[in-house]
Amino acid sequence: MLFKQLGNSIKERRNTLGITQKHLAELAEVSVNSIVKIENGQMNPSIEMVDRIAEILGMELTLQVKKVI
């Protein structure tokens, strides 16, 4: 579920900016297939990869830690 939400956010932002998957992949130095899989929630990208993509798209990453009792 989390990866699907992440992918949707990336896809929406990319589309808003008018950037193709191919162009985003080139800028992030990853394969187009990786971008497709991330956007479809089918890949567990590294934090570094997500950070690169977020920076390119002008997005901010936040981390929420939940306390488990």
All heavy atoms as an XYZ file, in Angstrom:
540
protein
N       0.830     -1.194      0.000
C       0.000      0.000      0.000
C       0.871      1.254      0.000
O       0.616      2.172     -0.748
C      -0.925     -0.039      1.228
C      -1.871      1.113      1.281
S      -3.096      0.999     -0.014
C      -4.350      2.022      0.613
N       1.887      1.280      0.841
C       2.757      2.440      0.934
C       3.448      2.719     -0.397
O       3.535      3.867     -0.828
C       3.797      2.235      2.038
C       4.829      3.340      2.199
C       4.155      4.624      2.667
C       5.904      2.917      3.173
N       3.924      1.664     -1.061
C       4.639      1.859     -2.323
C       3.696      2.334     -3.423
O       4.086      3.104     -4.287
C       5.368      0.576     -2.744
C       6.436      0.177     -1.772
C       6.362     -1.011     -1.089
C       7.501      1.030     -1.514
C       7.344     -1.367     -0.174
C       8.481      0.686     -0.601
C       8.403     -0.506      0.068
N       2.444      1.897     -3.374
C       1.456      2.356     -4.352
C       1.185      3.861     -4.159
O       1.098      4.605     -5.125
C       0.162      1.543     -4.211
C      -0.850      1.814     -5.294
C      -0.367      1.371     -6.647
C      -1.448      1.541     -7.675
N      -0.967      1.364     -9.031
N       1.070      4.294     -2.910
C       0.845      5.713     -2.612
C       2.045      6.548     -3.053
O       1.877      7.619     -3.630
C       0.593      5.914     -1.122
C      -0.716      5.348     -0.645
C      -0.847      5.388      0.867
O       0.137      5.429      1.592
N      -2.079      5.359      1.343
N       3.240      6.052     -2.779
C       4.461      6.736     -3.198
C       4.484      6.870     -4.719
O       4.739      7.948     -5.255
C       5.692      5.966     -2.718
C       7.040      6.475     -3.224
C       7.328      7.857     -2.669
C       8.131      5.490     -2.853
N       4.204      5.769     -5.403
C       4.193      5.776     -6.862
C       3.178      6.740     -7.436
O       3.457      7.464     -8.395
N       1.999      6.768     -6.836
C       0.953      7.689     -7.305
C       1.385      9.136     -7.134
O       1.153      9.968     -8.014
C      -0.362      7.439     -6.569
C      -1.094      6.212     -7.062
O      -0.900      5.759     -8.184
N      -1.925      5.660     -6.210
N       2.025      9.445     -6.009
C       2.491     10.814     -5.764
C       3.547     11.230     -6.780
O       3.510     12.346     -7.308
C       3.075     10.930     -4.356
O       2.081     10.734     -3.392
N       4.459     10.325     -7.052
C       5.513     10.609     -8.035
C       4.910     10.799     -9.419
O       5.246     11.754    -10.132
C       6.575      9.491     -8.032
C       7.388      9.565     -6.729
C       7.482      9.576     -9.259
C       8.308      8.393     -6.498
N       4.007      9.922     -9.792
C       3.378     10.002    -11.117
C       2.579     11.299    -11.276
O       2.682     11.980    -12.301
C       2.460      8.797    -11.335
C       1.852      8.734    -12.715
C       1.050      7.461    -12.882
C       0.531      7.335    -14.294
N      -0.149      6.033    -14.502
N       1.799     11.651    -10.254
C       1.005     12.880    -10.320
C       1.897     14.104    -10.469
O       1.619     14.984    -11.289
C       0.135     13.014     -9.065
C      -1.055     12.089     -9.046
C      -1.855     12.195     -7.753
O      -1.722     13.208     -7.030
O      -2.622     11.264     -7.463
N       2.961     14.156     -9.686
C       3.869     15.308     -9.746
C       4.577     15.368    -11.092
O       4.728     16.445    -11.687
C       4.885     15.219     -8.601
C       5.859     16.356     -8.557
C       5.193     17.677     -8.260
N       6.225     18.705     -8.160
C       5.999     19.985     -8.251
N       4.770     20.439     -8.384
N       6.990     20.843     -8.170
N       5.028     14.212    -11.580
C       5.705     14.156    -12.877
C       4.778     14.651    -13.983
O       5.182     15.459    -14.829
C       6.162     12.714    -13.172
C       6.861     12.543    -14.502
C       7.248     11.100    -14.741
N       6.121     10.185    -14.763
C       5.255     10.069    -15.771
N       5.360     10.826    -16.852
N       4.266      9.188    -15.713
N       3.532     14.207    -13.955
C       2.565     14.638    -14.966
C       2.258     16.126    -14.854
O       2.125     16.815    -15.871
C       1.277     13.813    -14.861
C       1.436     12.413    -15.405
O       2.227     12.170    -16.315
N       0.710     11.475    -14.836
N       2.153     16.632    -13.629
C       1.908     18.064    -13.420
C       3.020     18.897    -14.039
O       2.768     19.951    -14.632
C       1.800     18.372    -11.910
O       0.666     17.671    -11.384
C       1.640     19.856    -11.645
N       4.254     18.409    -13.914
C       5.405     19.130    -14.458
C       5.635     18.866    -15.944
O       6.481     19.513    -16.556
C       6.676     18.745    -13.675
C       6.689     19.137    -12.198
C       7.926     18.575    -11.518
C       6.608     20.645    -12.034
N       4.888     17.934    -16.508
C       5.029     17.627    -17.925
C       6.315     16.886    -18.262
O       6.853     17.046    -19.360
N       6.797     16.082    -17.325
C       8.031     15.321    -17.531
C       7.671     13.892    -17.910
O       6.826     13.273    -17.263
C       8.895     15.325    -16.244
C       9.286     16.757    -15.877
C      10.131     14.454    -16.398
C       9.977     16.875    -14.543
N       8.308     13.370    -18.935
C       8.061     11.990    -19.333
C       8.793     11.038    -18.393
O       9.749     11.417    -17.699
C       8.535     11.712    -20.770
O       9.967     11.861    -20.812
C       7.874     12.646    -21.772
N       8.361      9.789    -18.400
C       9.056      8.774    -17.604
C      10.499      8.633    -18.073
O      11.409      8.499    -17.261
C       8.336      7.428    -17.709
C       7.014      7.403    -16.973
C       6.256      6.110    -17.170
O       6.340      5.471    -18.212
N       5.487      5.723    -16.150
N      10.698      8.701    -19.363
C      12.045      8.576    -19.917
C      12.942      9.715    -19.435
O      14.085      9.492    -19.023
C      11.994      8.552    -21.443
C      13.356      8.401    -22.084
C      13.278      8.393    -23.601
C      14.692      8.276    -24.158
N      14.754      8.471    -25.582
N      12.429     10.932    -19.472
C      13.221     12.083    -19.051
C      13.531     12.008    -17.552
O      14.660     12.277    -17.125
C      12.501     13.381    -19.394
C      13.347     14.604    -19.218
N      12.818     15.824    -18.947
C      14.695     14.793    -19.259
C      13.791     16.714    -18.823
N      14.942     16.104    -18.994
N      12.545     11.635    -16.749
C      12.768     11.488    -15.313
C      13.819     10.422    -15.043
O      14.703     10.607    -14.207
C      11.461     11.148    -14.588
C      11.566     10.935    -13.078
C      12.172     12.152    -12.388
C      10.199     10.595    -12.501
N      13.738      9.322    -15.769
C      14.722      8.246    -15.603
C      16.131      8.742    -15.919
O      17.083      8.448    -15.186
C      14.358      7.059    -16.491
N      16.259      9.517    -16.981
C      17.570     10.071    -17.350
C      18.090     11.007    -16.265
O      19.258     10.928    -15.866
C      17.476     10.819    -18.684
C      17.261      9.923    -19.870
C      16.914     10.684    -21.150
O      16.770     11.929    -21.111
O      16.767     10.019    -22.197
N      17.235     11.886    -15.773
C      17.637     12.840    -14.735
C      18.029     12.137    -13.431
O      18.967     12.546    -12.751
C      16.514     13.845    -14.471
C      16.181     14.816    -15.596
C      14.911     15.599    -15.263
C      17.337     15.758    -15.871
N      17.302     11.071    -13.089
C      17.545     10.337    -11.847
C      18.616      9.255    -12.009
O      18.991      8.612    -11.028
C      16.247      9.707    -11.354
N      19.060      9.056    -13.241
C      20.066      8.042    -13.555
C      19.612      6.642    -13.155
O      20.329      5.874    -12.523
C      21.413      8.389    -12.911
C      21.975      9.705    -13.411
C      23.291     10.100    -12.761
O      23.718      9.452    -11.784
O      23.897     11.067    -13.240
N      18.367      6.332    -13.530
C      17.800      5.004    -13.333
C      17.148      4.589    -14.645
O      16.994      5.390    -15.566
C      16.762      4.969    -12.180
C      17.405      5.354    -10.855
C      15.565      5.858    -12.469
N      16.739      3.338    -14.732
C      16.100      2.861    -15.961
C      14.644      3.334    -16.022
O      14.013      3.602    -14.986
C      16.144      1.333    -16.029
O      15.292      0.773    -15.049
N      14.132      3.416    -17.232
C      12.717      3.754    -17.426
C      11.861      2.691    -16.742
O      10.843      2.993    -16.114
C      12.362      3.865    -18.928
C      10.870      4.091    -19.122
C      13.160      4.976    -19.581
N      12.299      1.431    -16.828
C      11.578      0.329    -16.199
C      11.452      0.551    -14.687
O      10.409      0.253    -14.104
C      12.290     -0.995    -16.496
C      11.458     -2.189    -16.107
O      10.256     -2.232    -16.342
N      12.098     -3.169    -15.498
N      12.495      1.087    -14.066
C      12.432      1.377    -12.627
C      11.379      2.433    -12.335
O      10.597      2.294    -11.376
C      13.793      1.850    -12.111
O      14.722      0.807    -12.116
N      11.326      3.488    -13.145
C      10.318      4.540    -12.952
C       8.917      3.961    -13.103
O       8.031      4.238    -12.286
C      10.539      5.721    -13.933
C      11.901      6.399    -13.704
C       9.390      6.730    -13.848
C      12.062      7.060    -12.344
N       8.716      3.148    -14.115
C       7.405      2.519    -14.342
C       7.014      1.673    -13.132
O       5.889      1.766    -12.627
C       7.414      1.668    -15.632
C       6.154      0.827    -15.743
C       7.572      2.558    -16.855
N       7.941      0.862    -12.647
C       7.651     -0.011    -11.503
C       7.386      0.791    -10.233
O       6.494      0.454     -9.450
C       8.791     -0.997    -11.278
C       8.822     -2.112    -12.297
C       9.924     -3.100    -11.989
C       9.893     -4.256    -12.970
N      10.939     -5.248    -12.665
N       8.141      1.858    -10.018
C       7.913      2.707     -8.846
C       6.529      3.335     -8.918
O       5.765      3.309     -7.950
C       9.002      3.794     -8.729
C      10.348      3.155     -8.379
C       8.611      4.852     -7.694
C      11.534      4.094     -8.514
N       6.184      3.889    -10.072
C       4.883      4.538    -10.229
C       3.724      3.562    -10.084
O       2.636      3.946     -9.669
C       4.806      5.255    -11.577
C       5.664      6.493    -11.639
C       5.503      7.309    -12.902
O       4.803      6.860    -13.847
O       6.080      8.405    -12.958
N       3.950      2.304    -10.403
C       2.895      1.291    -10.292
C       2.918      0.559     -8.956
O       2.156     -0.383     -8.747
C       3.003      0.287    -11.440
C       2.622      0.897    -12.766
O       1.728      1.738    -12.841
N       3.289      0.503    -13.828
N       3.811      0.979     -8.054
C       3.894      0.351     -6.744
C       4.435     -1.060     -6.776
O       4.177     -1.856     -5.876
N       5.211     -1.385     -7.813
C       5.733     -2.737     -7.991
C       7.211     -2.859     -7.647
O       7.819     -3.881     -7.911
C       5.518     -3.189     -9.442
C       4.071     -3.210     -9.851
C       3.890     -3.449    -11.334
O       4.796     -3.240    -12.127
N       2.698     -3.892    -11.704
N       7.774     -1.798     -7.065
C       9.192     -1.811     -6.748
C       9.406     -1.183     -5.380
O       8.722     -0.238     -5.011
C       9.980     -1.039     -7.807
C      11.460     -1.016     -7.610
S      12.246     -0.115     -8.972
C      13.933     -0.176     -8.426
N      10.349     -1.716     -4.661
C      10.743     -1.178     -3.367
C      12.035     -0.402     -3.574
O      13.124     -0.949     -3.416
C      10.944     -2.334     -2.379
C      11.366     -1.869     -1.013
O      11.447     -0.681     -0.743
N      11.656     -2.820     -0.151
N      11.943      0.879     -3.955
C      13.151      1.655     -4.251
C      13.918      2.006     -2.986
O      13.341      2.089     -1.899
C      12.604      2.916     -4.925
C      11.238      3.075     -4.343
C      10.729      1.677     -4.112
N      15.207      2.213     -3.147
C      16.026      2.639     -2.009
C      15.637      4.063     -1.625
O      15.076      4.823     -2.429
C      17.507      2.590     -2.377
O      17.804      3.580     -3.349
N      15.961      4.427     -0.404
C      15.700      5.787      0.054
C      16.476      6.774     -0.806
O      15.974      7.848     -1.142
C      16.058      5.941      1.545
C      15.075      5.132      2.380
C      16.052      7.399      1.973
C      15.381      5.095      3.848
N      17.688      6.397     -1.194
C      18.504      7.277     -2.030
C      17.834      7.537     -3.379
O      17.826      8.656     -3.882
C      19.899      6.674     -2.244
C      20.758      6.643     -1.000
C      20.465      5.452     -0.074
O      19.717      4.525     -0.481
O      20.966      5.456      1.058
N      17.262      6.482     -3.972
C      16.591      6.633     -5.269
C      15.356      7.522     -5.130
O      15.140      8.423     -5.950
C      16.188      5.268     -5.837
C      15.566      5.358     -7.222
S      14.976      3.784     -7.875
C      16.504      2.900     -8.079
N      14.578      7.295     -4.093
C      13.378      8.104     -3.876
C      13.770      9.556     -3.615
O      13.134     10.481     -4.122
C      12.530      7.548     -2.706
C      11.369      8.474     -2.390
C      12.017      6.154     -3.041
N      14.841      9.760     -2.864
C      15.314     11.117     -2.578
C      15.735     11.833     -3.860
O      15.402     13.009     -4.052
C      16.473     11.072     -1.582
C      16.888     12.450     -1.117
O      16.005     13.242     -0.728
O      18.095     12.741     -1.147
N      16.449     11.138     -4.749
C      16.856     11.733     -6.031
C      15.646     12.133     -6.854
O      15.577     13.236     -7.400
C      17.703     10.728     -6.837
C      19.172     10.897     -6.706
C      19.971     10.162     -7.772
N      19.460      8.883     -8.217
C      19.798      7.700     -7.691
N      20.624      7.629     -6.682
N      19.309      6.592     -8.183
N      14.685     11.227     -6.947
C      13.477     11.492     -7.737
C      12.695     12.649     -7.130
O      12.246     13.552     -7.845
C      12.608     10.221     -7.844
C      13.341      9.166     -8.698
C      11.232     10.534     -8.433
C      12.711      7.788     -8.670
N      12.549     12.646     -5.813
C      11.813     13.718     -5.133
C      12.485     15.065     -5.363
O      11.810     16.063     -5.621
C      11.720     13.416     -3.638
N      13.797     15.100     -5.288
C      14.526     16.354     -5.503
C      14.310     16.871     -6.919
O      14.064     18.056     -7.126
C      16.016     16.146     -5.238
C      16.806     17.431     -5.302
C      18.264     17.249     -4.905
O      18.552     16.400     -4.052
O      19.104     17.969     -5.471
N      14.367     15.982     -7.889
C      14.157     16.361     -9.288
C      12.756     16.938     -9.486
O      12.571     17.918    -10.213
C      14.380     15.153    -10.218
C      15.862     14.777    -10.237
C      13.867     15.430    -11.631
C      16.139     13.381    -10.782
N      11.782     16.334     -8.808
C      10.392     16.753     -8.968
C       9.991     17.889     -8.025
O       8.843     18.332     -8.040
C       9.459     15.549     -8.759
C       9.608     14.413     -9.776
C       8.714     13.249     -9.381
C       9.306     14.882    -11.189
N      10.937     18.351     -7.208
C      10.633     19.438     -6.278
C       9.724     19.001     -5.149
O       8.917     19.789     -4.655
N       9.870     17.753     -4.741
C       9.059     17.208     -3.659
C       9.918     17.101     -2.398
O      11.131     17.036     -2.468
C       8.526     15.823     -4.035
C       7.657     15.817     -5.273
S       7.256     14.152     -5.825
C       5.975     13.715     -4.681
N       9.265     17.068     -1.260
C       9.958     16.927      0.009
C       9.613     15.572      0.623
O       8.441     15.200      0.695
C       9.532     18.042      0.957
C      10.210     17.986      2.308
C       9.789     19.129      3.205
O       9.903     20.290      2.768
O       9.329     18.850      4.315
N      10.642     14.856      1.060
C      10.425     13.586      1.736
C      10.275     13.827      3.224
O      11.027     14.602      3.815
C      11.621     12.653      1.536
C      11.787     12.018      0.172
C      13.030     11.121      0.179
C      10.582     11.193     -0.209
N       9.314     13.178      3.828
C       9.180     13.217      5.275
C       9.082     11.785      5.773
O       8.560     10.906      5.081
C       7.923     13.999      5.726
O       6.767     13.405      5.134
C       7.992     15.453      5.313
N       9.580     11.559      6.954
C       9.574     10.234      7.545
C       8.757     10.298      8.814
O       8.981     11.157      9.666
C      11.002      9.782      7.863
C      11.168      8.450      8.563
C      10.694      7.311      7.650
C      12.605      8.247      8.959
N       7.786      9.403      8.923
C       6.985      9.335     10.133
C       7.286      8.016     10.810
O       7.226      6.954     10.193
C       5.500      9.415      9.797
C       5.078     10.740      9.226
C       3.582     10.767      8.942
O       2.915      9.754      8.915
N       3.056     11.967      8.722
N       7.603      8.104     12.082
C       7.883      6.916     12.871
C       6.750      6.752     13.869
O       6.428      7.678     14.612
C       9.242      7.041     13.605
C       9.507      5.811     14.436
C      10.361      7.302     12.610
N       6.155      5.569     13.854
C       5.053      5.301     14.775
C       5.545      4.440     15.922
O       6.279      3.485     15.723
C       3.910      4.579     14.052
C       3.249      5.397     12.973
C       2.118      4.635     12.338
C       1.458      5.460     11.256
N       0.352      4.740     10.638
N       5.135      4.810     17.119
C       5.489      4.045     18.292
C       4.550      2.847     18.410
O       3.327      2.986     18.377
C       5.377      4.916     19.539
C       5.822      4.232     20.795
C       5.778      5.190     21.969
C       6.236      4.508     23.232
N       6.230      5.421     24.369
N       5.139      1.668     18.511
C       4.356      0.438     18.648
C       4.357      0.052     20.125
O       5.408     -0.069     20.747
C       4.959     -0.699     17.798
C       4.153     -1.970     17.985
C       5.019     -0.303     16.347
N       3.178     -0.126     20.645
C       3.068     -0.461     22.067
C       2.810     -1.928     22.231
O       2.122     -2.561     21.561
C       1.958      0.362     22.746
C       2.292      1.847     22.608
C       1.777     -0.039     24.170
C       1.211      2.764     23.118
